[in-house]
Amino acid sequence: MFDELADGVYRRHYGFLALNVGVVVGDDAVLVV
């Protein structure tokens, strides 16, 4: 459960960082949207 939440937060945070540098890949793009 905790791992899933941590993974979600990590992916969301990584998604925003990726968006900032203009690179959005795979699942991160879905989460950013």
Buried (B, 14 or more C-beta within 10 A) or exposed (E): EEEEEEEEEEBEEBBEEBBEEEEBEEEBEEBBE
